[in-house]
Amino acid sequence: PIPDQLSNLQKLQLLNLNANYLTDPDPAQFKGMASLTKLWLSYILLEQFPIFIANCPRLIHIDLSDNLIMGQIPVPLLARLKNLEFLNLTTNSFEGPLPAEIKNLTNLRHLKLGTNKLNGTIPDEIGLLTNLEVLELHENSFYGPIPTSIGNLRMLQELNLKSAGLNSTIPEELGHCTNLTRLELSSNNLTGALPLSLSSLSKIRDLGISDNKLSGNIHPNFLSNWTELTSLQLQMNRLSGTIPSEIGFLQKLEYLYLFQNHLAGPIPAEIGNLSSLWDLQLSDNLFTHFIPSTIGNLTSLTKMSLASNQLSGTLPPEIGTIKSLEEVDLTGNYLEGTLPSSINGLRNLKLFYVAYNNFSGSIPEDFGPSSLTNASFSYNNFSGKLPPGICRGGNLVYLAANQNKLAGTIPPSLRNCTGLSRVRLEQNLMDGDITNAFGTYPVLRYIDLGDNRLSGVLASSWGQCTSLSNFRIASNMMSGNIPPEFGNLKNLQNLDLADNQLNGKIPIELFSSTKLNKLNLSNNQLSGQIPAEISGLKQLQYLDLSNNNLSGHIPTEVGNCQALLSLDLSDNKLSGPMPYQIGNLVSLQILLDLSQNNIEGEISPQLGKLNRLELLNLSHNHLSGSIPSSFRDLISLQQVDVSYNDLEGPLPDNRAFQQSPAITVAGNPRLCGKRTQELASTFKVTEKCDVYSFGVIALEVLAGRHPHELLPGLQSRRYDLLFTSILDNRLPPPTSLVLHELAMAAAIAVQCIQEDPNSRPTMNQVSNALSAGTGLDLPAPLHAVTLQNLLDMFSQGITH
C-alpha cells in the first residue's frame, strides 16, 4: 500500500507516485495533506477512491487515471475541493450516472472521465462548468442526447464524446463553443445533418464524427471556415451530395477521411490544393468521372484509397510525381486503359491495389519497388507478362493477379520472396515449367495457380511451406507424381490438383494432413488403390477422385470420413462390392457418385441412412439385386441415376425415382415401375437411350471431364451458359478450321440430353447433321456465344 508515513509531510505540495506497484492506502491511517496542490496516482493498483483527498483543501490537480477504481464518482466528496481545476479519472471502472452535483466543481478546467462504465444521460448541469477547457466522457455507456447546455461552455477547447452511447442529433448550440480546436463525436448513434452552426468553429483543427448515421450534405460554409483543420473524419455515415470545391481551402489538412458514405459526383480538382495532405480516404462512395490530374500536386501524400466507387477514365500519369506514396488502392471502379509507366517512380510504394477494374495492356515492365509488400491486379484485362522484378526487394507478402490474360512464365523474383503469405495467379494464360520456379515460403498460407498452362512436376519443396492452408494448381498441364512431402503440410485445408496429367499412386503420407477439408485429385492419371489411411481425414467435407485410373476395392475406411458432404469416385476402375460403411456418411448432402466403375454385388441398404443426400449416381457399374427399400428414406434426394447395371425388382417409392427421366433407370431390364413402364411402352426406347448416351459422351469429350456438374443445368434448360464454359480449358481455344464443327457437336450434345425423350432429336437427324460436315456459323465472337445461340441455329438446320 501507499505508505501512511507520506501523509506526515504536511508541507508537501506535489506528490507523484505514477507507474508503481502500489495499492490503496489505509483510510484510517493516511491523513489529509494540508499543503498538497497536485496529486498523481495513475498507473498503480488503486481499487478504491482515496478518501484522504477530501482533506487536502488546496488540491487543484488530481490524476487517478489507469487504475482499477470501482463504484460511483464521489462528487460530494470532491465538491469540498473548492480550488479543483484538473480532474482525471480516465480508464477505471467507475459506474452509475454522472451526478448532477458535478455543477458544484465550478473551477474545473479539465474534466476527464473517459473509458469507464458510466451510464444514464449526461446531465444538463454540465453546462454550468463554464470554465471548462477540456471535457472527456468518451467510451462510457451513456444514452440519450448531447445536452444543449454544452453550448454554454464558451471556453471549451476539446470535447471528446467518442463511443459514449449517445443517440440524438448534434445540437445547434454546439456551434457556440467557438474556441473548440478538437471535437470528437465518433462511434455513437447520431442522426440528422451536420448543423450549419458548426461552421462557426473557425479554430477547429481535429474534427471526428465518424461511425454514426449522419445524413445530408457537406455544406460549403463548413469548408470555407474550417481553414485550421488538420484532420477531418466523417467516414462511416450516410452523407450524400458532392464534395464542395471549397475543400481546396483546407491547406493545412493532413487527414481526409470520407469513406463509407453516399457521396457522389466528381472528385473536385481543388483537392490538389491540399498540399499538406498525408492520407486521403474516399473509398466506398458513389464518386464518378475521372481521377483529377491535380492529385499530382499532393506531394506529401502517403496513403490514397479511392476504392469501391464508380470512377472511370485512365489513371493519370501525374500519380508518378507523388514520390511519398506508400499505399494506393483503386479497387472496384471502372478505370480503363493502361497503367502509366510513371508508377515505376513510386519507390516508396508498399501497397498497390487496382483489382476489379477494366485496365488492359501490360503492367509496366519495371514496376516493382523494393518496398512493395502488397500488390493486386486481379479481375482486369491485363495481358503480357507479370513484371520480372515484382518482388525485387524480397518484401512481397501478398500478390494477386488472377482472372486476367497474363501470359509468360512465373516472375523469377518470386523465388526469393520468402515472406509471401498469399498468392493468386489463377485464370490466366501463364505457361512454362514451374518445377523450380518457386522457393520455400515458411508463412505462405494460400496459393492458387489454377486455370493456366503451367507444366513441370510438383516440387518436393512445397512440403516445406508448413503454413499452407490452401494449395490449388488445378487445370494446368502438371505431370509426375504427387510428392509425399505434401504430408508435412499439417495446416492444409484445401488441396486441388484436378485437371492435370499427374500419375502414380496417391501417397499415403497425404492423409497425414488431418485438417484437410477439400481434396480434389480428379481428372488425372492416378493409379493404384485408394489408401485405407483416408480414414484419418476426420474433417474432410469434399472428396473428388473422379476420372482417374484408380483400381481395387473402395476402402471400408472411407466410412470414417463422417464430415463428408460430397464424395465423387466416378470414372475409375474400382471393383468389388459397395462397402456398407458408406452408409455411415450421414452428413453427405451434395453428391455421392460411384458411377462408371466396376462395382458389383448388391446396393447396400445402409445407403438409406443418407437422408440429406441430394444427388446419387450409381450408374454404369455391375450392381445386381433389388434397390433397397430403405431408399424411400432418402427424403432430400433430387436426382438419381442407377442406369446400366443389372438391377431388378420395383423402384422405391421415392420422389427422385418416380420423377426422374426414364433414362436414369435404363439398362436394367428386370426393374419394374413407372419409369421402366415408360421405357417398355415405346418402340423408340433404344434409339432415345442411344441418343442420350451419345450426348453425355460428346459433352465429356468437349469438357475433358464427366459432365455430371453440367447435366442438371442443361436438362433444366440453362442455355444462357457461354459456349466456352463447356470446353476443356486445358486446351488452347479452337481455331477457325474446327470451330464450326465443334459448335455443331456441342449443339447436338445438348439437344440429346433433354429430360423429355420427345424433345431429343432422332438418331437419324443426328447422323445426317454430323455427316453433312457443314458445322454452324457463329452469330457472335466465340467468347460471347451462348448455348442458346447454338441450339437456335441447330434447330433451324434440322427442320429444313
N, C-alpha and C positions, 0 to 999 in steps of 0.2 A: 504493500500500500504506500501511498504518498506519506512520507514521514510526518508525524504530528509536530515534531520539533520545528518544522519550517514555519509554522504559524506563530512561533515566538519572535519572528523577525518583523516586529511591528512597524519598523521604518522602511521596510521593503516596498518599492514602488512597482517593479517589474518582476514577474515570475514566469519563466518559460521552461516547461517540462516536456515539451513536444517530443514525440517519437521515442518513448521509453516503454519499458515493460512494467509500468506502474498500475496499480489498481486503486479502487476507491479509498479515500481517507476515512478514518474513523470519525463519523459525525459528532460523536460525544467528546472527542479529544481535540479535533482540529478546530482552532479558534478563528474568528474573523481577523482580518489584517487591515487595520485602520488606514494605512498609508497606500495600500495597493491600488494602482490605477490601471494596470494592464496585466491580463492573465491568459497564458497559453497552455492549454492542457489537451492538445489534439494528438492523434495517433498514439494514444495509450490504451489502456484497457478498462476505462470507466464504464460501469453499468448503471450508476445512479447519478442523478444530478447533484453536484457538490453543494450541500446545504450551507456551508460556511460562506458562500458567495454573498448571501443576503446580509452578512455582517461585514462586508467590505464596502463601505458607503462611498468611497471615492472612485470606484471602478468606472472606467469609461470604455474599456475594451475587454470583451470576453470571447475566447475561441475554444470551444469544446468539440470541434468537428472531428469526424472519423473516429468515433468511439462506438460503444455498444449500449448507449443510454436508452432506456425504455421509459414508458409512461407518458403522461401529458406534459406539455411545456409549462413549467411553473411560473406563469405570467405574474400572478400576485406577488410572488417572491421577488421576481425581477423588478417589479414596479417600485420596490424600495430604493432601487439604484437610480436616483434622480439624474445622475450625470451620464448615464449609459448612452454611448454613441454607436458602439460596434458590438453586434451580437451574431456569432457564427455557431450554429448548431447543425451544420450540414453533415450528412452521412452518419446518421444514428438510427435509432428505432423509435423515435417519438411518435405517438399515435394520438387519436382523438381529434377533435376540432381545434382550429386556431381560435383561442378565446377572444371575444370582443374587447376584453380588458387590455389587449395589446395597445389600444389607443393611449394608455397611460405612459407608455415609453416615449414621451414626446420629443426627447432629444436624439432619438435614434437617427443615424445617418446611413448605417449599413445593417440590414436585417437579412440574414442568410439562413433559411430553414429548408433548403433543398435536400432531396434524397432521404426522406423519412417515410412515415406511414400516416401522415396527417390526412384527415378526411373531413367531410362536411363541406360547407361553402366557405369561400374566402369572405370574411366579414367586411361589411361596408366601412366599418371603423378603421380599416387600414388606411383610408383616405385622410384620416386625421393626423397621420405621421408626416406632417408637411415638410420636415427636414430631411426626409429620406432621399438618399442619392443612389443607393443600391438596394433592390428588393429581389430576393431569390426564393421562390417557392416551388421550384421545379422538382419533378419526379416524386410526386405525392399522389394521394388518391382523393383529391377534391372532386366536387361535381358542381354543376350549375354555372352561372355566368362569371365573366370577368367583371368585378364591381365597377360601376361607372365612377365611383368616388376616387378611383385611381387617377382620374383626370385632375384631382386637386394637388397631386404631388408634382408641383412645378419645378422642384429641384432635382427630380429623378433623372439619373443618367443611365442606369442599367436596370432593365426589368426582365427577369427570367421566369417564365411560367411554362417551360417545356415539360411535356409529359406529366401534366398536373391533373388530367382527367376532366378538363373544363369542356362544357358544351353550351355554346351560345354564339352570337355574333361578336365581332370585335367592336367595342363601344366607340362611338364618335369621340367621346371625351378623352380617349387616349391621345388624340391629336393635340391636347392642351399641354402635354408633357414635352414641351419644345426643347428641353435640354437633353433628351434621350440621345445617347450615342449607340446603345445596344438594346435591341428588342428581340426577345426570343420567346415565341409562342408555338413552337413546333410540336407535333405529335399530340394534339388534342382532338377535339371533335368540333372545331369551329366551323361555322357555316356562314353563308351570305357573302357579300362582296367586301373587298378592302375599302373601308370608309375613306372618302376623299379627304377627310380631315388629317389623315396621316401624311399628306403632302406638306404639312406644317413642320414636320420633323426634319428640319434642314441640317441638323447636326448629326443625323443618324449615320453610323459607319458600318454597323453589323445588324442586318435585318433578317431574321429567320422565322418564317411562318409556314414551314413545310409540313407535309403529312397531316393535312386537315381536309376539310370538304369545302374550301372556299370556291366561289364561283365568280362570274363576272369578268370584266376586262382589267388589264393593267392600264390605268389611266395615264396619259402623257404627263399630267401635272406631277405625278409621283417622281418620274424620272427627271423632270426639269429641276426639281427642288432637292433631290437626294444626291447632290453632287459630291458629298463627302463619303459616299458608300464605298467600302472595300469588299463587302460580302453581301450578296442578295440571294436569298434562298427561299424560293416559293414553290419548290418541287412538290410532287405528290399531292396535288389539289385537283380542282376541276375548273381552273381558269380557262377562259376562251378568248376569242378575238386575236389580234395580232400583237407582235412586239412593236411598240411605237418607235418611230425613228429617233425620238428623244433619248433612246438608250445610249446614243453616242455622247451624251453629256457626262456619262459616268466614267470619267477618265482616270479615276483612282480605283476603279473596281478591279478586284483580283479574283473573285469567285462569283460566277453567274450560274445559278442552278435553277432551271425552269423545267426540268424533265418531269415526265408523267403528268401532263396536263392535257388540255384540249386546245392548245394554241395552234393557230393556223396562219395561212398566208406565207409570204416570203420572209426569209431571214433578212432583216434590213442591212443594206450596205454600210450603214453607220456603225454597225458592230465593229467595223475595222478601226474605229476611233478609240477603242478600249485598250490603249497601249500598255496598261499595267496588268492586263488580264492574264492570270495563270491557268485558270480552269474554267472551261466552257462546257456546260452540260445541258443540251437541248433535246435529248432523246425522248422517245415515246410521246410525240405530239402529232400534229397534222400539218406540219410545215410543207410547203410546196415550192415550186420554182427551183432556181439554180442555187448552188452554194456560192455566195458572193466572193468575187476575187479579192475583195478587200480583207479577207481573213489573212492574207499575206502580210498585213500590217501588224498583226498580233505577235510581235517578235518576242514577247515574254511568255507566250502560251506553252504550257507543258502537257495539258490534257484537253482533248476535244472529243465530245461524243454528240453526234447528230443522228444516232441510230433510231430505227423504227419511226420514220417519218414518211413523207411522200415526195422527197426531193428528187429532182430529175436533172438531166444535163450531165456534163462531164465533171470530173474532179479538177478544179482549177490548178494549173501548174504553179500558181503563186504559193501553194501549200509548201512547196520546197524551200521557201525563204524563211520558214519558221524553224530555225535550227534548234530551238529549245524543245521542240515537241518530243514527248516521250510516249504518249498514248493517243491513238486515233481510232475512233470507232464510227464507221459509216454503215453498219449492218442494217439491212432491211429497208432499203429505199428503192428508187427506180433509176439510179445512176447508170450511165452507159459510157460507151467509148473505151478508150484505152487508159490505163494508169499512166500519168505523166512521168517521164524519166526523172523529173526533178525530185521525186520521192527518194531517189538514191542519195540525195544530200542530207536526209534526215538521220544524221549519225548518232543521235541520242535516243532513237526510237526503241521502245521496249514492247509496245503493243500496237498491232496494225490489223484492224478488222474491216473487211469490205464485203463480207458474205451477204448473200441474198440481195443481189443487185443484178444489173444487166451488163456488167463490164465484159469486154471482149478483147481480142488480141492477146499479145504476150505480156506477161508480167515482166517489168524491166529486168534485163539480164543481170545487172549489177546490184539489184536490190538484195539487201541482207546485212543491215548494220550489225556490228559485233555485239551491240547491246540488246538485240532482239530476243525477247522471251516468248511472245505470243503472236501468232500470225494466222489469220483466217481469210481464205479466198473462196470459200465454198459457195455453191449454188450460183454460179455465174456462167459465162460462156468463154472463159479464158482458154486459149489454145497455146501452142508452143510448149516449151519446157518450163518446169519449175527452175527458178534461179539456182545455179550450181552452188552459190555461196549463201544460200538461205540460212545456213547455220554456221557461218564462218567464225562467229565468236564463240561457238560452243555453248551458248546460254539458252538455246531454244528449249522451251518446255511444252508448248502447245503448237501444233501445226495442223491446219485443216485446209484442204483444197479439193474436197470431194465434190462430185457432180459438176464437173467442167468438161472440157475437151482437151485436157492437158495430155501431151504425148512425151515420148522420150523416156530416159531412164531415171531411176531414183537419184536425187542430187547426192553427189559423193560426200558433201559436208555433213550429211545426216549421220554418217557412220560414227563420227566423233562427238555427237550431241548426247553425252551420257546422262544429261538431266531431263531428257524427254519423258513426258508423263502421258501425253495423249496425241495420237497421230491419226488423221483421217484423210486418206487419198483415194477412197473408193469411187467407182463410177467415173473413170476417165479412160484414156487410151494409152496409158503408160505401158512400156514394154521393157524388155531386157532381162538378163539373167540376174536374179537377186540373191543368188546363193551366198555371196559375200558382201552384199550391199549394205547390210545392217551390222551394227556392233552389239555391245552389251549395254542394256539400259536398266539399271537397278530400280528406278522408280517408275518405269513405264507401266501404266495401268490399262491403256486402251489403244489398240492399233487395228485399223481396218484398211486393207489394201485390196479389197474385193472388186470384182467387175472391172478388171483391166486386162492386159495381155502379158502379164508377168510370167516369167519362166524360171527354170532352175529347180533346185531342190531346197527343201526346208532345212535350214542350218541347225545343227545341234545347239548352237549358242543361244537360240531362243529360250532354251531351258534355264539360262542364267538370268532371265528377266523375271525374277521371282515375285515381282509386284503385279504381274499381268492378271487382269480380271477378264479382259475381252481380247481375243485374237481371231481375226477374220481375214481370210485370204481367198474366199470363195470366188468362183467364176473367173479363173485365170488358166494358165497352162503349166501349173506346177507338176513336177514328176518326182519319182523316187519314193522312198518310204516316209512314213510318219516317224520322226525321231522319238525314241523312247524317253529322251530328256524332257519332253513335254510333261512327263510325270512329276518333274520337280516344281511345277507351277501350282503350288498349293492354294493360291488365291484365285485360280482360274474359274470363271463362272460361265463364259460363253466361248466355245471353240467351234469355228465354222470353216471347214476346209472343203466344202462342197464344190462340185463342178470343176474338177481339175483332172489330172491324169496320174494321181497318186496310186501306188501299187504296194504289194507286200501285205503283210498281216497287220492287224490293229494291235499295237504294242500293249501288253498287259499293264505296263507302267502308267499308261494314260489314265487308268482308273484309280490312280493314287490321288488324282486331283479331285478330292471329295467334295469340293464346293461347286462342282460343275452343275450348272442349271440348264444349259443348252449345249448339245453335242450334235453337230451336223457333219457327217462324212459322206453324204450322198453323192451319187453321180461321179464316182471314181472307178478305179480298177482294183480295189482292195479284195484280197482273197483270204482263205483260211476261215477259221471258226470265230464266232463272236465269243470273246473271252468270258469265262464264268466270273472273273473279277469285276464284271459290271455291277455286281451286287453291292459294291462299295459306294455307289453313287446315290446316296440317300436323298440328295437334294435335286436330282435330275428331273426336269419337267418336260424337256423336249429332246427326243432322240430320233435322229433320222440317219439310217444306214442304207437307204434305198439305192437301187441301181448300182450295185457293185457285183462282185463275183464271190460273195460270202457263201460258205457251204457248211455242212454239218447241221446238227440239231440247234434249234433255238434253246439257249441255256435256260434251265429252270430258274436260275438265279435272277433272271430279269424280273421275276415276280417280287423281288425285294426292293425294286426301284419304285416305291409306292407314292412318290410325289409326281410321277409322270402324268402329264396332261395330253401328250401326243407321242405316239410310237409308230414309226414307219420303217418296216423291214422289207418292203416290197422290192420286186425286180432283183432277186438274188438267186442263189441255188440252194436255199435252205431246204432241209428234208426232215424226215421223221415226224413224230406226232406233234400236235399243238400242245405245249405244256399247259396243264390246268392252272399253273401258278399265275398265268396272265390274268386270271380272274381276281387275283389279289390287287390288281392295279385299279382300285376303285376310284381314284382321282382322274382316270382317263376321261377326257372331255372332248377334245378337239378331233382326234383321229386315232384309229387303230387300223393299220394297213399291213397285211401279211400277203398281199396278192403277188402273183407272178413268181411263185416259188414251187417247190415240190413237196409241200407239206401233205401228210397223209393221215389216215385214221379219222376218227370222229371229231366233230367240233366239241370242245369241252363245254359242258353245261355251266361251268364256273363263269363263263363269259356273261352269263345273265346277271351277274352282280355289278356289271359296269353300267349302272343306271344313269350316269352323267354323259355317257358317250353319245356323240352326235354323228360321227361318220365311221362306218365299219366296212372294210373291204377285205374279203377273203377269196376273191375270185382267182381263177387260173391256178388252181392247186390240184391235189388229188384227194380231197376230202370226201368222206363217204358217210353213210348213215343218215339219220334224220337231223334236221335242225332242232336243237334242244328247245323244249317247251319253255325253258327259263328265259328265252329271248323275248317273251312277252313283257318281261320286266324292264326291258331297255326303253324306258319311257321318254328318254331325251333323244333317241335316235332319229336323225333327219334323213340320212342317206345310207343305203346298204347295198352291197354288191357281193353275191355269192356265186356268180356265174362261172360256168366251165369248171365244175367239179363233178362228183358222182353222188350227189345228194339225193335223198328220196323222202317220201312222205309229205305231210302237209306243211304249208308255210305258217309261221307263227302268227297269232292274232296280234299283230303289231302294226301301228300306223305306217312305219317306214317300209315294211314289207308289202303291205296292202296298197300303198300309194306309189311305190317306186315303179319306174319303167319296167316293162316285161323283160327287157334285155338284161336286167340285173340278176335274173334267175335263169337265164338261158344256159344251155349246155348241161342241164341236169334233167334228163328226160324222165326220171322217175319221181320228180317233185310234182305235187298237185296243189291246186289252189287257184285263186282268181287270176294271178299273173300268168301262171302256167296255162290256164284255160285260154287266156288271150292269145298266147303263142300257138296253142294247138288249134285254135279256131280259124286260123288263116293260112292259106297256102303260101303267103308271102313271108312266112317266118324265116326261112333260111336266107332268103335274099336280104331282108331288112337287117337280120343279125349280122350278115356279112358286111353290109354297108356300114353298120355301126362300128364293127371291129376295124374295118378299113379306116374310118375316121379317127379312131383312137390311135392306131398305129401311125397314121400320117402326122397327127399332131405330135406324137412322141419323136418322130424323126425331125420335124421342124423345130421343136423346142429343145431337143437334146436331153430330155428328161421325161419321165412318166407324167402325163398331163392331169394327174388327179386334182391338182390345185386349180386348173383351168376349167375342168369339166362342169362343176356346179354353176359357175357364172355363165358359161356358154350355153348350157342347157336351159338356163333361165333367161336367155336372150339378152345377155350383157354385151351387146355388139358395139358399144362405144369404146371398147378397148382398141388401142392402137395396133396396127398390123405388126409393128416391130416388137410388141410386148410378147408375142408368142414365138419369136425367132430365137434361136440359140445365140445368146450374147457372147459366147466364147469365140464365135466365128466372125470374120470381117463382114461388113454389110454386103448384101448381094449385088453383083454387077448387073449392068443393064441387059447383059446377054441372057441371064437366067431369071431376072426379076419378074417378068410377066408370067413365066411358067410357075414360079414359086407362089405368086399371088393366086393363080388358078388352083393350085394344090391346097392352099390354105382355105380358100372359099369352099372347095368341095368337102374338105375335112370337117369344117364347122357345120355344114349342112347335114353331113352324115351322122352327127351325134345328137340330133334333135331328140328330145324326150318322147315326142309323139312319133311313132313309126310312120304315120301317114305324111309327116312333114319332111321325111327324108327322100332324097332322090332315089330312083331305081338304080340298080347296078348297071343297067344298060345306059342310062343317062350319064353315069359317072364314067363308064368306059368310053362313050362317044366324046365326052368333054376332054378326057385325057388324050384320046387318040388324035383329036383334031390338032393338038400341038400349037394352038394359036395363043394361048395364055390370055391374060387380062391386061388391058391398057389402064394404067393407074390414073385416077382423076385428079391427083394432087401429088406433091413430093412425098417420097417414101415415109419421112418422119411424121407426116400429117394424115396418112391414110388410115382409116378405121376399118374394122371388120365389117361394119355395116356397108361401107363403100364396096367392098369386095363381093358381099352377098348380093347386093342390088345388081351388080354387073353380071354375076354368075346366073342369077335367076332370069335376067333378060336373055342371056345366051341360051339356056336350055329350053326356054319356051318358044324359041323361034324355029 
